[in-house]
Amino acid sequence: MTTLTEKQRVAIIMALLAISILLTYYFHTVLMLGTVFSHFFYIPIILTALWWEKRSILVAIFLGGLVVVSSFLYRPDLLTLNDYGRALMFIIIAFVVASLSEQLKGREREVKKQRDIAQRYLDVAAVLFVVIDKNHTIRLVNRHGCELLGYREEELLGRNWFDTVVPEASRRTRRQDFDAAIANNTAFPGRRENPVVTRNGDELILAWQDTVLTGDDGLPVGVIGSGADISDRIRAEEALRAAHNEANLYLDIMAHDINNANAVSLGYADLLVDMLEGKEREMVRKLRGGISRSIGIIQNVSTIRRLHSHETAAKPVDLDAVIRAEIAHHPDAGIAYEGKPVRVMADDLLQEVFANLIGNSIKFGDPGVEVRVRVEKGDETVGISIEDTGPGVPDTVKPILFTRFARGKSARSGKGLGLYITRTLIERYGGRVWVDDRVPGRPESGAAFRFTLLRSDRTREPPVSPAPAAADQLITARP
């Protein structure tokens, strides 16, 4: 992932602030509306908090002041306690996200520091080093091991290792593993985490690795082991996970509240569309489109978070049901689909793939655009095509269409996240995605988005329902 430079970050924030000012002026002086546009202000606030922590409070104060002052100057009749509350919410969100960002960065620095320390210890053999004979007796221990456990060397030599330093809860299991290694002349492979108890009763976690020590006759005489203290690293990682979960909680709350506000705004916009006519109705339709885009942004962010958090695992999914469910969301569109029952390996996010691809065909197509969904079963995979009669995709755009933030040349092109999410999901399912011309060699005749998915069971098909929507029936969302 490309890291933005400081100048690029500043330019982005300045551009977002300029857009905020224009939105404020446009909504107050042209549309004569309240502060529904200010949901956009969360974007520069959150970005500033993530990049510069507490400086985001200044941005929040500026944007909050912009809401209140502009309402007072241009639309004093719309100025309410809600505007002051919104300005205060900007500052609270900036403070919370900045604090969490600062904590996360601090935890990351702490984890890196501990890992570097552990690595330096290993490089100079500054780790616990012990030789335990087959009778569980300590025969050798190095100086760092003595310091780590809190004993003098003479206090450890000749004592039982398990009775002295191994916690009682894991003592029996560790003894059994040790005896099995001696009996089989093979130690447990790889490195593992083993707890030890110091002289003061503190429990430490060691990154432990050992090997069987043999005598001149080739018979095992004991085990030689080494352990590096990783207790601080584990505690730091646990704290980092806790901070990450807390940050996600706040983001979930914020997304929930923004979606609720968007839903209310969308409802009022729908009412206004029915009440107004002419130019006023067109302006409200644009307002509604902006709210819908805000909802789409929240949905994309939530999807990307789920992708990166690996919340779901691949499982058999009814592809036919997913396609039919998405077609049902577009009752006024012309969508043709020949139902073919087949199960594929995917998860609950497969719906997003069809929502993005079918939605794009309808969004970027001319009025009356026709969309066709095709499903072809192979031996190991299933090929899916979503074809439309829209303006198509130019050859110069095809290679980059599914990359992050790549946009088409249409004036209605979005931010490029939808197709990026589509590609990420399909590749996670073990498939691939590409775009072709609907009519080979004629991009202007429409696009064909094609992708593959792995079949979950190529020898067994789910039972076909005798309902009217049989496997060979043509389904159209619009007569």
N, C-alpha and C positions, 0 to 999 in steps of 0.2 A: 504494500500500500504506500503511495507517495505521501510524504510528510510535507505539509504546507510550511512555507517560510514565514518569518515574522511579518514581512511586508505584505504577503498574500493574505494573511489573517487580518491585518489591519485594513486592507482594501475591502475584504469581504464584510467586515463589521461596519465600515463607513458606508458601503453600498446599502447594507440592510437598514442602517439608521436613516439614510436618505429616502429609502422606500417608505420607511415608517412615517417620515414627515410628509411625504406626498400623500400617503394613505389618509393621514389625519386631515390634511387640507381638503382632499377630495371628498371624503365622507361627510365632513362637517359643512363645507361650503357649497359643494355641488349636489351631493345626494341628500343633504340635510338629515343625516341619520346619526345614531348614537355611536357607541364605541365597540360595536361588534368586530370591527377591523382590528382591534388591539390584540386579538389572539395571535396575530402575526408577530407581536412584540416579544413573545416568549422565545422566538428563534434567536435574535441577537443576544438576548439576555443569557440563554443557556450556552450558546457558543462562547461568549466572553467568559462565563464562569468556568467552562471546561479549559479554555486556553490561558486565562490570566487570573483565575480564582476571584479574589475580593474586588478586583476592578469592575466586575460585573455589577456591583452595587451602584457604581456611578452611572452605568448605562441604564440600570433599572430606575434610578432617580430621574434621569433625563427623560426616559420614555413615560414614566408615571407623571412627571410634571407636564410633559407634552399633552397627555390626555386631559389633564385637569385644566391647564391654561388654554388649550385650544377650545375646549368646551365652553370655558368662561368667555372667551373672546368672540367666537363665532356662533355658538349655539348655547347661550346661557340658560335657555329654557330646558335644555337636555341635561344640564349639570345636576347630578344626583349624588347621594352618598355612595352609590355603586361605583362612581368614577374614583372617589377617594379610596374605596376599598380595593379597586383594581390596581391603583397606583401602589398601595401598600402591598398587595399580593406580588407585584413585580419585584419589590425589594426583598420580600420574604423568600420567593423562589430563587432570586439571585444569591441570597445569603446561604440558603440550604444547599443548592447545587455547588456553589463555590466551596463551601465547607467540605462536602462530600468529595469533590474533586481534589481538594487539598489533602484530605485523609488518604484517598486512594493513591495519590502520587507519593505521599509519605510512606505508605505501606509498601508500595513497589520499591522505593529506595531502600527501605529496611530489609525487604526480602533479598534484594540484589546484594546489599552489604553483607548479610549473613552468608549468602552463598559464596561470595568472594572470600570471606574469612575462612569458611570451611574448605574451600579449594586451596587456599594458601597453606592451611594446616596439612592437607593431604600431600601437597607438593614437597613439604619439608619433613614428612613423616611425623608431624606433631599430632598424632592421634593415639588413642588408647591401643596398646599392643600387649597381648597377653598369650601365654602358653599354658594350656590346661591339660593335665595328663588324663589317662583313661579312667582314673579313679576320682575325677572331678576336682583334683587339687591344683592350685595355682603354683606353677613352677617358675614363671618369669613374668614380670610386668614392667613396662617402661616408666620413665619419670612422668611423662604427661598423663599416663593412665593413673598413676598415684595421685597426682594433683586433681585430676578430674573426679576421682572417687572420694578424695578427701582423706586418704590413708598414707602412712609412711610405707615404704617398700617392705620393710621387715614385718609390718602388720598384716600384709596380704600374702606373702609367700608361705606356702604350706597350708593355707586355709581352703575350705571348700568354696569353689567359685559360686555355685548356685545358692548355697546357704548364706553367703556373705553379700553378694551384690545383685542377685536376681530377685525381683519383686515376688512375693509369695503367690500372688494370683497366677503368675505364668511360670512358676518354678517347675511344676511337674511336667508341663508340656516341653519346656526347654531341656529338661533332663532327658526326656524320651527322644527328642530330636538329636541330642548330643550322642546318646548311646547308639542310636540307629546309624549315625555317621561313622562311629568307631566300628560297629559291626560290619557295615557295608564298605568301609574304607573309602567312603565318598561323602563329602560335606554337602550341605544344602546349597544348590547352585545360586549364584547371583547375590545381590546385596538386599538386605531386608532391614526393617526397623525393629530394634530390640530395646526394651526398657531396662534400665539398671537403677539401683538405689545407692545413693551416696552415704557416707558415714553420718551425715546430718539428717538423713531420712528423705532428702529430696529425690524425686524421680526424674531421671534424664532419659531422653530417647537417643539412641545411637544408630547411625547408619552402619550396620554390622555386616562383615564379610569374614568368612573363615575357610580353612582348608585342613584336611587331615594330615597330621605329622606322622611319618613312619620312621621306624628304626632301621638299623643296618640290615636286619633280616627281612625288611619289607613289610613287617606287620605294623599296624597302627599303634602308636604309643600315646597319642593325644591329639589335641586340636590347637592350631595357632589361629588366633582371631584378631581383628582390628575393628575399632569402632570410632566414628567421628560424632561428636555431639551436635545434633541438629534440633535440639529442643527449641531454641530461640527461633529458628527458621519455621518450624512447624507452628509455633504460637503466632508468628507473624503471618503465616499463610492462613491460619484460621481467622485471625483478625481481618485480613484482607478479604476473605470470603464473606465475613460478616458485614464488612463495609460495602462490598459489592451487592450483597442481598439488600442492604438498607437503601443503597442508591436505586436499585431496581424497584423497591417498594415506592419510593418517592416518585419515580418516573411513571409507575403504574397509576398512582393516585393522580398525578398531573394529567396523564393521557385520559383517564376516566373523566376528570372534571372538564377538560377541554372538549371531549366528545359530548358530554352532557350539554355544555354551552352551545356547541355546534348544532346539536339536535333541536334545541329550542329555537335557535336562530333560523335553522332550515324550515321549521314549522311556520314561523312568522313570515318568512320569505314566500313560502307556498301560498299563504293566505293573501299576501300582497299581490302576488301574480294574478290571483283570481279577481282581486278588487280593482286593480289599476289597468290602464290601457295605454297604448301608444308608447311614447318615449319612456314614461315612468315604468311601464311594465318591463321594457327592455333593460332598464337599469337594475331593476330588482332581479331579473333573470341573471344578469352578470354578478350581482351580489350572491345569488344562490350558487352560481358556479364557483365563486371564490370559497364559499363555505364547503362545498363538495370537495374542492381541492384540499382544503384543510383536513377534512375527514380522511381523504386519501393519503395525506402525508402521515397522519397518525397511524393509519393501517399499515403503511409501508415500514415505518419505524418499528412497530410491534412485530411485524413479520421478520424483519432483519434480526431483531433481538432474539426471537425464537430460533432462527437459523443458527445464530452464533452460540446460543446457550445449549443446543442439542437437547431440547426438552422432549422431543419425540424420536422414536426409533422406527425404522422401516418395518412395515407389516403388510399383509395382503389387503388390498383395497379394491372395492368394486368400481372399476373405471366407468362403466356404463351409468351407474348411479350418480357419480360425480359430474359427468357431462350433462346428464338430464337436469340435475339440480342447478347448474349454472345457466343452462338454456332457459329455465323457468324464471330466472332473474331478468330476462330481456323479453318480455311478452310482446313488445311492439316491434321487435327486430325480425328480419327475415333470416332465420337460421335453419339449415337443413342438416339432419343427422340420421344416419342409418344405424339404429341401435345394435350393438354387438356386445353381448355379455362376456366379459373377461376380467380377470383379477390381476392386478399388477402390484409390485413392491413399491410402496410409497408411505405416506403418513397423512395426517389430517390437513397438512398444508397443500396437498395436491390441488385443492379447490382454487388456490391462488394462481396456479399456472393457467387454468382455463379462464379465470376471472380476468387476468391480465391480457391474454391473447385474444379472447373473444371480445373483451371490452375495447381493446385497441382497434380491432377490425371495425367495430361499430362507431367508435369515436372518430377515427380518422377517415372513414369512408364517407362518400357523398350520401345525401338522403336517398333512401331506397337501396343501400348497399346490401348485397346478398352474401351470406356467410355459410360455408359448408364445413362440417366436421366429419372427418373420415378416420376410421380405425381399421388397421390391417394387422392381423395376427401372424406372427412368425413363430419359429420353433422355440426361440429363447426370449424374444422381445416382442413388443407391440409397437407398431408405428402409428403415430397420430398426426394428422394434418388438419390445420385450420386455415381454410382458403377464403379469400374475400374478393369482391369486385371493386375494391377501392383504388386509390391512386398508386398503390404498389410501393416498393422500396427500391431506390436507385442503387445501382451496382456499387457505387462508391461508398454507400452507407452500410451495405450488408456485412462487411467484415467486422465492423465495430458496433453493430446495433445492440448486441447483448452485453457490452462492457458497461461498467458503472458510469453513470451520468452521461452516457452517450445519448444524443438526441437526433431525431430525424430532421429533415429540412422543412417539414410542414409547420405552419404558424401555430398549429394546435399541439405541437409536440410537447410532451411533459418533461419531467426532470431526468428521465432515463432509468429510474429505479425499478419500475415495473418489470422491464425485460431483464434487468440485472438479477432481480429476485427470481424470475422464471428460470434463467440459466442456472443459478445457484441451486435451486431446488431440484431441477432435473438431473444435474450432475451428481447431487447428493444421492439421488435414487439410483445412480448407476447408468443413466442414459445420456443422451446428447441432444442438442437443439440447434437448428439452423433455419435460415429463411431462403426461400426460392421464389421465382416468379410463378404465378398461377398458370400463366401461359408461357412456356419456355422461350426466352429471348425477348419477351415483351413486358418489361417491368411496369409499364403504365397500365397494364390490364389487370392488375391486382397482385396481392402477395399471397404466399403460401408458407405459413409457419409450420415447420415439421419437427417432431421430436420423437424419441424412443423411450420406452420404459421396459424394465425387466418383468417378465411374466412370473407370477408367484407360484403357479403350478401348471406346467405345460401339458400335464397328462390328465388333468381333471378340471372340468369346467363347472361353474355354478349352475344349478338347475335353471332352465329357462321358464319364466312364468308364462302361463297361457293367456295373460292379459293382452289387450289390443296392441300394446307397444312391444310387439314381437321383435325378434332379432333382425328381421328383414324389412321392418316397417320404416318408412320415411317420416321423421318428426320435423315439423316446422313450427317455429315460435310465432310466425305471423302467416295467416292464410294468404 
